[in-house]
Structure formats: C-alpha cells, structure tokens
C-alpha cells in the first residue's frame, strides 16, 4: 500500500507587509485561456483607446523599462489624463513614470523597490509627501525580489524560494516568509508570485500583431509580459511582419501576449530611448522643481500645461518643438 508523503514547511519568520496584487497563477491561467487572443489579429490602436480599454480603476499595473530608460511616458500621461484611480503599481525600477502617476492622484499603493530617488537629482517631493502622509500605501522589496515575484508569476507557480533580503530590515516590511528548507535545513525566503492586471511598456518596434523587439537591455519586460493579464505596448515604429520574421530571435515578446500596439515616436520622452534619443534633463528638472515647490498650485499649473491642457502626445511633442527633440536625438546617436 502506497503511503502519502506530507512535507510541512516550518515557518521561522513572517514579514508584516501587505500583498497588493491579489491575482493568483491559477486564476491567471484560467483567465488567459478564456480571454486572450491566439490569432494573428491587427492590434493597432491609439493610446486613448488602449488606456480606456485595458487600464481599469483599481488595477495592479506593471511598468516597462528601467528608471528613466525606455519608460512608457505616452501611456503614463494618458492614464493621468483619463484620471484612472486606485491603481497599485510595481515600483521595482520606477522613477519619472510613477512620479507622474502619483502626482495625478492615480495611485493608492506601491510595491517599493527603487522609487522616490531621481538618480543624481535627489528625491521626489511628490512621492515623499504622499508616502509620509499615508495617502499612498507601500510595501518594501528589493529590485531582485520583485523580479523573482514576476518570474514566479510568469512560470505559473504561487511562490518562489530565494535567498534575497534574508538578514535585512527590508524583509521585515515585506510579506515574505522565511522557512526551513525541507531538503537542506537552510533558511529560505518564500516570496508570493506577482501577476499584474496590466503591463504598460515602450519598445523600439513591433508589427501590427504585437511581436515586439527591443534594442539593448530588456530588463524584466519579458517576465512582466508573461506574468501580466493584459499587455499594452507603445513603440517607436510599427514595421511589417515580414521584417519581424527575418530575425525571429529578436522578438522578445510574442504576439499572443500583447493586447494593444500603439505607434508613438518619442513615446518615452522625457526619458531615454536607447539608440534613439537622450534624456531631456531640462524637462525633468522643471518637473522636480514644480514638485518641490511649497505652493501646490505650481505643480498643478505644470501638469495643466504639459498633460491636462493637451489632447494627446502629438500636441505634447509639438509643444516641445522640433529643435529640442533633434538635440536629444543627436545627443544619443553620436557619429
């Protein structure tokens, strides 16, 4: 007679952090089976339509890129313009993007790894005020920890055993659980999987079906796409499927994961798009200065001028002017 073998984890320590994303891999698998397109469907649309259709109030949002690099600012501005509310955000490498979302009143909670700091420019007063006042909740991780959570979500497992954060105070403010490994007896940290409701990301190119190519480092966008229910991709250009097929190895994210493809040149501005255009330091410094002002109307006026008062991103680019954009292009693409 075959006996059942039961292995019980011995929990040695539990962090006190809150899990903001309630989606589970099992639910994700069922949802994907019933809702995702598997045919070669034309997914081109404008950013207004994509945000209206795929970003809902209360969603858990993942953001592509890293810091100020290859961030989906065209989508960020539109989310703010449409006044999406009660979003939870994965802030593993978020700077300019999450700052604008928080200033727009869109965010209720953040999984923190790298936020608030604007590299050498110092801290964001916008985020600091909202976190310290308790208006926006947060839970602490490291960059590696959030990436591991996404890997678990992409693999369809409910948790992942890791060694990161052990022996740190960051663990204390996370929802991680330290166990005794049933094989070695060592201490191991279990982190819950992460399956966002929607990923918004910016890439160099895609075809109309959603086969996406990225030049340079992909950071964790491949994991995020595999872990997320919906994927909205903005790109510098939409190219023909035949070109994509010539170099299939360059396709980082395949069409069946993508729900919307939006062609928007300069869509990462004021961020850096590798091999395309450089950071717009002046815009970011002006943004930070407005956020640091004691008078809140100064930030409101800045957002009215650059976001609310414009109908779309093309008007934003026109306001920047061709000469300014060309300087950023020359700064990045030096010959």
C-alpha positions as CSV (number, residue, x, y, z in Angstrom):
1,X,0.0,0.0,0.0
2,X,1.4,3.3,-1.1
3,X,1.7,5.9,1.7
4,X,1.1,9.6,1.2
5,X,4.1,11.7,2.0
6,X,3.3,15.1,3.6
7,X,6.0,17.7,3.9
8,X,5.2,20.7,6.1
9,X,7.2,23.9,5.8
10,X,8.5,25.2,9.1
11,X,7.9,29.0,9.1
12,X,10.6,30.7,11.0
13,X,9.7,34.3,10.4
14,X,7.0,36.3,8.6
15,X,7.2,39.9,7.3
16,X,4.4,42.3,8.0
17,X,4.0,43.7,4.5
18,X,0.7,43.7,2.6
19,X,0.2,41.9,-0.7
20,X,-1.4,44.4,-3.0
21,X,-1.9,42.2,-6.1
22,X,-4.5,39.6,-5.4
23,X,-4.2,37.7,-8.7
24,X,-3.0,34.1,-8.4
25,X,-1.3,32.0,-11.1
26,X,-4.2,29.5,-11.1
27,X,-6.7,32.3,-11.7
28,X,-4.4,33.8,-14.3
29,X,-4.2,30.6,-16.2
30,X,-8.0,30.3,-16.4
31,X,-8.4,33.9,-17.3
32,X,-5.8,33.7,-20.1
33,X,-7.5,30.6,-21.5
34,X,-10.8,32.4,-21.7
35,X,-9.8,36.0,-22.7
36,X,-6.5,36.1,-24.7
37,X,-6.5,36.2,-28.5
38,X,-4.4,33.5,-30.1
39,X,-4.9,34.5,-33.7
40,X,-2.9,37.0,-35.8
41,X,-5.2,39.9,-35.1
42,X,-4.4,43.5,-36.0
43,X,-4.0,45.1,-32.6
44,X,-3.1,48.7,-33.7
45,X,-4.9,51.5,-31.8
46,X,-4.2,54.9,-30.4
47,X,-3.2,55.4,-26.8
48,X,-6.5,56.9,-25.8
49,X,-8.3,53.7,-26.9
50,X,-5.7,51.4,-25.4
51,X,-5.8,53.0,-21.9
52,X,-9.6,53.3,-21.9
53,X,-10.0,49.6,-22.9
54,X,-7.2,47.9,-20.9
55,X,-6.4,50.1,-17.8
56,X,-9.2,50.0,-15.3
57,X,-9.7,51.7,-11.9
58,X,-8.2,49.6,-9.2
59,X,-5.9,47.6,-11.5
60,X,-2.4,46.4,-10.5
61,X,-0.1,48.0,-13.0
62,X,3.4,46.9,-14.1
63,X,5.6,49.4,-15.9
64,X,8.3,48.5,-18.5
65,X,11.8,50.0,-18.8
66,X,14.1,51.0,-16.1
67,X,14.3,54.2,-14.1
68,X,14.4,56.9,-16.8
69,X,15.2,54.5,-19.6
70,X,12.7,53.2,-22.2
71,X,9.7,54.1,-20.0
72,X,6.2,54.3,-21.4
73,X,5.5,58.0,-20.8
74,X,2.9,58.3,-23.5
75,X,0.8,55.8,-21.6
76,X,1.6,57.4,-18.3
77,X,0.4,60.8,-19.4
78,X,-2.8,59.3,-20.9
79,X,-3.6,57.4,-17.7
80,X,-3.3,60.6,-15.8
81,X,-5.3,62.5,-18.4
82,X,-8.1,59.9,-18.2
83,X,-8.0,60.1,-14.4
84,X,-7.6,56.4,-13.6
85,X,-7.9,55.9,-9.9
86,X,-6.9,53.5,-7.1
87,X,-4.1,51.9,-9.1
88,X,-1.5,49.7,-7.4
89,X,1.9,49.8,-9.0
90,X,5.0,47.6,-9.1
91,X,7.8,50.1,-8.3
92,X,10.8,48.0,-8.9
93,X,12.6,50.4,-11.2
94,X,10.1,53.3,-11.3
95,X,11.1,57.0,-11.2
96,X,9.7,59.5,-13.6
97,X,6.8,57.3,-14.6
98,X,5.4,56.5,-11.1
99,X,6.1,60.1,-10.0
100,X,3.7,61.5,-12.7
101,X,1.1,58.8,-11.8
102,X,1.2,59.7,-8.1
103,X,1.1,63.5,-8.8
104,X,-2.0,62.8,-10.9
105,X,-3.8,61.1,-8.0
106,X,-3.9,57.8,-9.8
107,X,-2.1,55.6,-7.2
108,X,-3.2,54.1,-3.9
109,X,-0.4,51.6,-3.2
110,X,3.1,50.8,-4.4
111,X,5.3,47.8,-4.1
112,X,8.6,49.7,-3.4
113,X,12.0,48.6,-4.6
114,X,13.5,51.6,-6.3
115,X,11.3,54.7,-6.2
116,X,11.4,58.2,-4.9
117,X,15.1,58.8,-5.8
118,X,15.7,60.6,-9.2
119,X,19.3,59.3,-9.5
120,X,21.7,62.2,-9.0
121,X,18.9,64.8,-9.0
122,X,17.8,63.8,-5.5
123,X,14.5,62.8,-4.1
124,X,11.0,63.3,-5.4
125,X,8.9,65.6,-3.1
126,X,5.7,64.3,-4.7
127,X,6.3,60.7,-3.7
128,X,7.8,61.6,-0.3
129,X,4.7,63.7,0.7
130,X,2.2,61.0,-0.4
131,X,4.1,58.1,1.3
132,X,4.8,60.0,4.5
133,X,1.2,61.3,4.8
134,X,-0.2,57.8,4.3
135,X,-2.2,58.8,1.3
136,X,-0.4,56.1,-0.7
137,X,0.4,52.8,1.0
138,X,3.6,50.9,0.3
139,X,5.3,47.5,0.8
140,X,9.0,47.1,0.7
141,X,11.1,44.8,-1.5
142,X,14.4,44.8,-3.4
143,X,14.7,45.0,-7.2
144,X,15.7,41.4,-7.2
145,X,12.8,40.3,-5.0
146,X,10.2,41.9,-7.3
147,X,11.8,40.4,-10.3
148,X,11.7,37.0,-8.6
149,X,8.0,37.5,-7.9
150,X,7.4,38.3,-11.6
151,X,9.4,35.1,-12.5
152,X,7.1,33.1,-10.3
153,X,4.0,34.7,-11.9
154,X,5.4,34.0,-15.4
155,X,6.1,30.4,-14.5
156,X,2.6,29.9,-13.0
157,X,3.7,29.0,-9.5
158,X,2.3,30.6,-6.4
159,X,5.6,31.4,-4.7
160,X,9.3,31.3,-5.3
161,X,12.1,30.3,-2.8
162,X,15.0,32.8,-2.8
163,X,17.9,34.0,-0.7
164,X,17.5,37.7,-1.2
165,X,16.6,40.0,1.7
166,X,17.5,37.5,4.4
167,X,19.0,39.3,7.4
168,X,17.7,42.7,6.3
169,X,15.0,45.1,7.6
170,X,13.6,45.1,4.1
171,X,12.3,41.6,4.8
172,X,10.5,42.8,7.9
173,X,8.4,45.2,5.8
174,X,7.6,42.7,3.1
175,X,5.1,39.8,3.1
176,X,7.9,37.3,2.7
177,X,8.0,34.1,4.8
178,X,11.3,32.5,6.0
179,X,11.2,28.7,6.2
180,X,13.4,25.9,6.9
181,X,14.2,24.2,3.6
182,X,12.9,20.6,3.7
183,X,15.9,19.4,1.7
184,X,18.9,21.1,3.3
185,X,17.6,22.7,6.6
186,X,18.8,26.1,5.4
187,X,16.8,29.3,5.8
188,X,15.0,30.2,2.6
189,X,12.7,33.2,1.9
190,X,9.4,32.5,0.1
191,X,8.0,35.3,-2.0
192,X,4.5,35.4,-3.4
193,X,4.1,35.3,-7.2
194,X,3.1,38.5,-9.0
195,X,0.6,38.6,-11.8
196,X,-0.3,42.2,-12.7
197,X,-3.6,43.1,-14.3
198,X,-1.8,45.1,-17.0
199,X,1.7,45.9,-18.2
200,X,2.4,49.1,-20.0
201,X,5.7,49.3,-21.8
202,X,7.6,51.1,-24.6
203,X,9.7,49.3,-27.2
204,X,11.6,50.1,-30.3
205,X,9.4,48.3,-32.8
206,X,6.6,45.8,-33.3
207,X,4.4,44.5,-36.1
208,X,0.7,45.1,-36.1
209,X,0.1,41.8,-34.4
210,X,2.2,42.6,-31.4
211,X,5.5,40.8,-32.0
212,X,7.8,43.1,-30.0
213,X,11.5,43.9,-30.5
214,X,13.7,45.8,-28.0
215,X,17.2,47.1,-28.7
216,X,19.6,46.9,-25.8
217,X,18.8,45.5,-22.4
218,X,15.3,44.1,-21.9
219,X,15.5,44.5,-18.1
220,X,12.5,42.4,-16.9
221,X,9.9,43.2,-19.6
222,X,9.8,39.6,-20.9
223,X,8.9,38.3,-17.4
224,X,6.3,41.1,-16.9
225,X,4.6,40.3,-20.2
226,X,4.4,36.6,-19.4
227,X,3.1,37.3,-15.9
228,X,0.5,40.0,-16.8
229,X,-3.1,39.6,-17.9
230,X,-3.1,42.5,-20.3
231,X,-0.1,44.0,-22.2
232,X,-0.2,47.4,-23.8
233,X,2.9,48.2,-25.9
234,X,3.8,51.6,-27.3
235,X,6.5,51.6,-29.9
236,X,8.7,54.0,-31.8
237,X,7.6,52.4,-35.0
238,X,5.3,49.6,-36.4
239,X,7.1,47.5,-39.1
240,X,6.0,44.8,-41.5
241,X,5.6,41.3,-40.3
242,X,8.0,40.1,-42.9
243,X,10.8,42.0,-41.3
244,X,10.0,40.5,-37.9
245,X,10.0,37.0,-39.4
246,X,13.5,37.6,-40.9
247,X,15.0,37.8,-37.4
248,X,12.7,35.8,-35.1
249,X,15.3,35.7,-32.3
250,X,15.0,39.4,-31.8
251,X,11.3,39.1,-30.9
252,X,11.3,39.4,-27.1
253,X,7.6,39.4,-26.6
254,X,5.4,37.3,-29.0
255,X,2.0,38.5,-30.4
256,X,-0.2,36.2,-28.3
257,X,0.8,38.0,-25.1
258,X,0.0,41.5,-26.4
259,X,-3.4,43.2,-26.4
260,X,-2.6,46.6,-27.9
261,X,0.1,48.1,-30.1
262,X,0.4,51.9,-30.3
263,X,2.8,53.6,-32.6
264,X,4.2,56.7,-30.9
265,X,7.6,58.1,-31.8
266,X,9.3,59.8,-28.9
267,X,6.9,57.8,-26.6
268,X,9.5,57.6,-23.8
269,X,10.2,61.4,-23.5
270,X,11.4,62.8,-21.2
271,X,13.1,59.5,-20.7
272,X,16.0,58.0,-22.7
273,X,15.3,55.7,-25.6
274,X,18.5,53.7,-26.2
275,X,19.9,54.3,-29.7
276,X,17.0,56.8,-30.4
277,X,17.1,59.9,-28.1
278,X,18.7,61.1,-24.9
279,X,17.2,62.1,-21.6
280,X,15.5,65.6,-21.5
281,X,17.2,66.8,-18.4
282,X,15.6,70.2,-18.6
283,X,12.1,68.8,-18.6
284,X,12.8,66.5,-15.7
285,X,14.5,69.3,-13.7
286,X,11.5,71.5,-14.3
287,X,9.2,68.7,-13.1
288,X,11.1,68.2,-9.9
289,X,11.2,71.9,-9.2
290,X,7.5,72.1,-9.5
291,X,7.0,69.1,-7.2
292,X,9.3,70.6,-4.6
293,X,7.6,73.9,-4.5
294,X,5.7,74.6,-1.3
295,X,2.8,76.1,-3.2
296,X,0.9,73.1,-4.6
297,X,-0.6,75.3,-7.4
298,X,2.8,75.4,-9.1
299,X,2.8,71.6,-9.7
300,X,-0.9,71.8,-10.8
301,X,0.0,74.5,-13.3
302,X,2.8,72.4,-14.7
303,X,0.6,69.4,-15.1
304,X,-2.1,71.6,-16.7
305,X,0.4,72.9,-19.2
306,X,2.0,69.6,-20.1
307,X,-0.7,67.0,-19.6
308,X,-4.3,68.1,-18.9
309,X,-4.2,71.0,-21.2
310,X,-3.1,68.9,-24.2
311,X,-5.4,66.5,-26.1
312,X,-2.7,64.0,-27.0
313,X,1.0,63.2,-27.1
314,X,1.4,64.7,-30.5
315,X,0.4,68.1,-29.1
316,X,3.0,67.5,-26.3
317,X,5.7,66.8,-28.9
318,X,4.7,69.9,-30.9
319,X,4.9,72.0,-27.7
320,X,8.5,70.7,-27.1
321,X,9.4,71.7,-30.6
322,X,11.5,70.0,-33.4
323,X,14.7,71.7,-32.5
324,X,14.6,70.5,-28.9
325,X,13.9,66.9,-30.0
326,X,16.6,66.9,-32.6
327,X,19.2,67.9,-29.9
328,X,18.1,64.9,-27.9
329,X,18.5,62.7,-30.9
330,X,22.0,64.0,-31.7
331,X,23.0,63.6,-28.0
332,X,22.1,59.9,-28.1
333,X,23.1,59.0,-31.7
334,X,26.6,60.3,-31.9
335,X,28.6,59.5,-35.1
